[in-house]
Structures are given as structure tokens and as C-alpha cells.
Amino acid sequence: MYGFGRGAWTPLVDVYGGERYTVVVVEIPGIDPGETHLDVTPATLTLSGTRKSLSYPELSPLGLEIQSGQFERVIHLPSRVDTRNVEAVLENGLLIVTLHHAFPAPVSIPVRESGKEE
């Protein structure tokens, strides 16, 4: 949809776009923020990390559905973003990344007459 995932599992992603910024919400319950890495380019957001598996040494597993291990998710952004203006907050198992759009400064282009140098 908005990118691709690699690794032992792929977290789910929602992307919201507006005029001034884009918000990416990633479902990563059980992830230590110190085990999470974000890389941003003007066109992509890459999230990678590791979710450690739970273990109960005194118990035998009877059913395991919670995925664990390394993951990487690349999200192609709908608008170019300012890589210096990104906020990331982990809240109740959701990583909420706010990426402000890049607005290039206006540039004045001089117009000259053909064949004449300035």
C-alpha cells in the first residue's frame, strides 16, 4: 500500500495526509523505544527494530501467535517532507510520526533577452 516490509514480521501502518503535514501511525506494541530506529528522507520513512519474544522458562508453549523478531518497514510518503521537522512519539503501542511538508523557498528567476548577456 504505502511501502513494503521485511523481516520476521511486518507492523501495520496507517498514513494520514494533509496540506501541511503527514502523520504515519505504526502498530508496534511490546517494542522498546531503544530498539526502534527511524530514518527519514524527503520521500520515505524507514522504521526498523526488534520485538523480543516473550519467554516463560518454567512453562511449555501451548499456542504462539504474537510475532517477534526483526522488522523493517519502508513507507513512501505522499508529499516531500522537511527531514529536520519530524516528531515521533510512542503511545500505547502506537508509534505516531508527524512529518511536516517541505515548502521550498520562492526563487526569483531573471528573464533576459535572447542573444544578450548580462
Buried (B, 14 or more C-beta within 10 A) or exposed (E): EBBEBEBEEBBEBEBEBEEEBBBBBBEBEEBEEEEBEBEBEEEBBBBBBBBEEEEEEEEEEEEEEEBBEEBBBBBEBBBBBBBEEBEBEBEEEBBBBBBBBEEEEEEEEEEEEEEEEE
